[in-house]
Amino acid sequence: MILSHKYKFIFIKTAKTASTSIEVFLSKHCGRDDIVTPIAPPVDEHQPRNYEGFINPVPEILQRPGKLFSVLRHTITSREKFYNHMPASEVRNRVPADVWNSYFKFCVERNPWDKVLSHYYMHAAREGGALSLDEYLARGRFPINYFRYTDRSGTKIIVDRVLRYENLLAELGEVFSKLNIPFGGTLGVAAKSGYRTDRRPYHEVFNDEQRQIVEEAFAKEIELHGYRFEP
């Protein structure tokens, strides 16, 4: 997650959407007073800053009254006012209203079948290649993102733009031009991109049952963005 006072934007990080590469690129352009949260594993070109601070628990208690004690415990013990995959709804609670309302807020989303395949190959590589696709799907731990850029109900998008991973560089070019961020048409880094060795498109990999599992798990994102299982 990045909040830039220099360029007046808030970047919400989503999973398996090149968001780490975007963060590394943006961190190089951010100002000394901007907020840049840590990433894991660390990347040399990425410099976290200004993400620690006091957390006002009141807005979050009002939104989650049933979680009173857990919210209080977190705000007392945590020094991370801003963190890596922080949802937009939490960011909104923790920044001044004029910042939230006037800064350009954006994130990236991806076709769920392609996203799941990327996530699977990452976990398979980390587990030594022994994880099958069916085993991965049976776990049910998927890179679901919609709650990161919607309200608490999960039905209303609260960022200004959700970029499409499928057209990422062109859409980043539009956003960076709007924000006056220097951009030469490439991010110059491909963080976490070395896991996938099988480059077949997703529609050649999933069978009908596997396809249905993904469709049900990502029903919200499919509804919000109109994604389809297509060649």
C-alpha positions as CSV (number, residue, x, y, z in Angstrom):
1,M,0.0,0.0,0.0
2,I,1.3,3.5,-0.9
3,L,0.0,6.9,0.0
4,S,1.8,9.7,-1.9
5,H,1.3,13.3,-0.9
6,K,3.8,14.2,-3.6
7,Y,1.6,12.9,-6.4
8,K,-1.7,12.8,-4.5
9,F,-2.6,9.1,-4.9
10,I,-3.4,6.0,-2.8
11,F,-2.4,2.7,-4.3
12,I,-4.2,-0.3,-2.8
13,K,-2.3,-3.6,-3.2
14,T,-4.1,-6.7,-4.4
15,A,-2.9,-10.2,-4.7
16,K,-1.3,-11.8,-7.8
17,T,-1.8,-8.7,-10.0
18,A,1.8,-7.4,-10.4
19,S,1.1,-5.1,-7.4
20,T,4.5,-5.7,-5.9
21,S,6.2,-4.7,-9.1
22,I,4.1,-1.5,-9.2
23,E,5.0,-0.8,-5.6
24,V,8.7,-1.1,-6.3
25,F,8.3,1.2,-9.3
26,L,6.3,3.8,-7.4
27,S,8.5,3.8,-4.3
28,K,11.3,5.1,-6.4
29,H,9.3,8.2,-7.3
30,C,7.6,8.8,-3.9
31,G,8.6,11.7,-1.7
32,R,10.3,11.7,1.7
33,D,7.0,12.3,3.5
34,D,5.0,9.7,1.5
35,I,3.8,6.4,3.1
36,V,5.2,3.2,1.7
37,T,4.5,-0.1,3.5
38,P,7.0,-3.0,3.7
39,I,6.8,-5.9,1.3
40,A,7.9,-9.5,1.8
41,P,10.4,-10.7,0.8
42,P,12.1,-7.3,0.7
43,V,13.3,-5.9,-2.7
44,D,16.4,-3.7,-2.8
45,E,14.9,-0.9,-4.8
46,H,11.8,-0.7,-2.5
47,Q,12.2,1.6,0.5
48,P,9.4,1.5,3.2
49,R,8.8,4.7,5.1
50,N,6.3,6.5,7.4
51,Y,4.0,3.5,7.8
52,E,4.1,3.4,11.6
53,G,2.0,5.5,13.9
54,F,-0.9,5.9,16.3
55,I,-4.2,4.2,15.3
56,N,-7.4,5.9,16.2
57,P,-9.7,2.9,17.1
58,V,-13.0,4.7,17.0
59,P,-13.9,4.5,13.3
60,E,-13.1,0.8,13.2
61,I,-15.0,0.1,16.4
62,L,-18.0,1.9,14.9
63,Q,-17.8,-0.3,11.8
64,R,-17.2,-3.5,13.8
65,P,-18.9,-3.1,17.2
66,G,-18.8,-6.9,17.7
67,K,-15.0,-6.8,17.5
68,L,-14.5,-4.2,20.2
69,F,-11.9,-5.9,22.2
70,S,-9.9,-7.3,19.3
71,V,-9.8,-3.9,17.6
72,L,-8.7,-2.2,20.9
73,R,-6.0,-4.9,21.4
74,H,-4.7,-4.4,17.9
75,T,-4.6,-0.6,18.1
76,I,-2.8,-0.7,21.4
77,T,-0.2,-3.4,20.5
78,S,0.4,-2.6,16.8
79,R,2.7,0.2,15.5
80,E,1.7,-0.5,11.9
81,K,-0.8,2.2,11.1
82,F,-0.5,1.2,7.4
83,Y,0.5,-2.3,6.1
84,N,1.1,-4.3,3.0
85,H,-2.3,-5.6,1.8
86,M,-4.4,-3.1,3.6
87,P,-8.0,-2.8,2.4
88,A,-9.2,0.5,1.1
89,S,-11.9,0.6,3.8
90,E,-9.2,0.6,6.5
91,V,-7.1,3.2,4.7
92,R,-10.2,5.4,4.6
93,N,-10.6,5.1,8.3
94,R,-6.9,6.0,9.0
95,V,-6.4,9.1,6.8
96,P,-7.9,12.5,6.9
97,A,-11.2,12.8,5.0
98,D,-9.8,15.5,2.7
99,V,-6.9,13.2,1.7
100,W,-9.3,10.3,1.0
101,N,-11.7,12.4,-0.9
102,S,-9.2,14.4,-3.0
103,Y,-6.4,11.8,-3.7
104,F,-6.7,9.4,-6.7
105,K,-7.2,5.8,-5.4
106,F,-6.5,2.9,-7.6
107,C,-5.6,-0.8,-7.7
108,V,-5.4,-3.7,-10.1
109,E,-7.6,-6.8,-10.7
110,R,-7.1,-9.9,-12.8
111,N,-9.2,-12.6,-14.5
112,P,-9.8,-15.0,-11.6
113,W,-8.8,-18.2,-13.5
114,D,-5.6,-16.7,-14.7
115,K,-5.0,-15.3,-11.2
116,V,-5.6,-18.7,-9.5
117,L,-3.2,-20.4,-11.9
118,S,-0.5,-17.9,-11.1
119,H,-1.2,-18.4,-7.3
120,Y,-1.1,-22.2,-7.7
121,Y,2.3,-22.2,-9.5
122,M,3.8,-19.9,-6.8
123,H,2.7,-22.3,-4.0
124,A,3.7,-25.4,-6.0
125,A,7.2,-23.9,-6.5
126,R,7.5,-23.0,-2.8
127,E,6.5,-26.6,-1.9
128,G,9.1,-28.1,-4.1
129,G,6.8,-28.9,-7.0
130,A,4.9,-31.7,-5.3
131,L,1.5,-29.8,-5.1
132,S,-1.0,-30.8,-7.7
133,L,-3.7,-28.4,-9.0
134,D,-6.4,-30.5,-7.5
135,E,-4.7,-30.4,-4.1
136,Y,-4.3,-26.7,-4.3
137,L,-7.9,-26.2,-5.2
138,A,-9.1,-28.4,-2.4
139,R,-7.4,-26.1,0.2
140,G,-9.7,-23.3,-0.8
141,R,-7.2,-20.6,0.0
142,F,-7.5,-18.3,-3.1
143,P,-6.2,-14.8,-4.0
144,I,-9.6,-13.1,-3.5
145,N,-9.3,-9.4,-3.8
146,Y,-12.7,-7.7,-3.9
147,F,-12.8,-6.9,-0.2
148,R,-9.6,-4.9,-0.6
149,Y,-11.3,-2.3,-2.9
150,T,-14.9,-2.4,-1.9
151,D,-16.9,-1.2,1.2
152,R,-17.7,-3.5,4.1
153,S,-20.6,-5.1,2.3
154,G,-18.4,-6.1,-0.6
155,T,-20.8,-4.6,-3.2
156,K,-19.6,-1.0,-3.8
157,I,-16.2,-0.2,-5.2
158,I,-14.7,2.6,-3.2
159,V,-11.5,3.3,-5.2
160,D,-11.5,5.6,-8.2
161,R,-10.2,3.0,-10.7
162,V,-9.6,-0.7,-10.9
163,L,-7.0,-1.3,-13.6
164,R,-7.2,-4.5,-15.6
165,Y,-4.1,-6.7,-15.3
166,E,-4.8,-7.9,-18.9
167,N,-4.1,-4.4,-20.2
168,L,-1.8,-3.3,-17.4
169,L,0.9,-1.2,-18.9
170,A,-1.4,0.8,-21.1
171,E,-3.8,1.5,-18.2
172,L,-0.8,2.3,-15.9
173,G,0.3,4.8,-18.5
174,E,-3.0,6.5,-18.4
175,V,-3.0,6.7,-14.6
176,F,0.6,7.8,-14.3
177,S,0.1,10.5,-17.0
178,K,-2.9,11.8,-15.0
179,L,-0.8,11.9,-11.9
180,N,2.3,13.3,-13.6
181,I,4.5,10.3,-12.6
182,P,7.4,9.7,-15.0
183,F,6.8,6.5,-16.9
184,G,8.6,5.0,-19.9
185,G,6.1,2.3,-20.6
186,T,7.6,-0.4,-18.4
187,L,7.9,-1.0,-14.7
188,G,11.5,-2.2,-15.0
189,V,10.9,-5.0,-12.4
190,A,9.0,-8.2,-12.4
191,A,8.7,-9.2,-8.8
192,K,7.5,-12.7,-7.9
193,S,7.2,-13.6,-11.6
194,G,9.6,-16.5,-11.7
195,Y,7.4,-19.2,-10.3
196,R,5.3,-20.1,-13.3
197,T,7.0,-22.4,-15.8
198,D,4.0,-23.7,-17.6
199,R,2.9,-20.8,-19.8
200,R,-0.2,-22.4,-21.3
201,P,-3.3,-20.2,-21.1
202,Y,-5.7,-21.0,-18.3
203,H,-8.4,-22.4,-20.5
204,E,-6.0,-25.1,-21.6
205,V,-5.3,-26.1,-18.0
206,F,-8.6,-26.2,-16.1
207,N,-11.1,-29.0,-16.6
208,D,-14.8,-28.3,-16.1
209,E,-14.8,-29.2,-12.4
210,Q,-11.8,-27.1,-11.7
211,R,-13.2,-24.2,-13.7
212,Q,-16.4,-24.4,-11.6
213,I,-14.5,-24.3,-8.3
214,V,-12.9,-21.0,-9.3
215,E,-16.1,-19.6,-10.7
216,E,-17.9,-20.2,-7.4
217,A,-15.0,-18.9,-5.2
218,F,-14.7,-15.6,-7.3
219,A,-18.4,-15.0,-7.9
220,K,-18.1,-11.5,-6.4
221,E,-15.2,-10.5,-8.6
222,I,-16.8,-12.0,-11.7
223,E,-20.0,-10.0,-10.9
224,L,-18.2,-6.8,-10.3
225,H,-16.0,-6.9,-13.4
226,G,-17.7,-9.2,-15.9
227,Y,-14.9,-11.7,-16.2
228,R,-15.5,-14.8,-18.3
229,F,-13.8,-18.1,-18.9
230,E,-12.6,-17.3,-22.4
231,P,-9.8,-18.4,-24.8
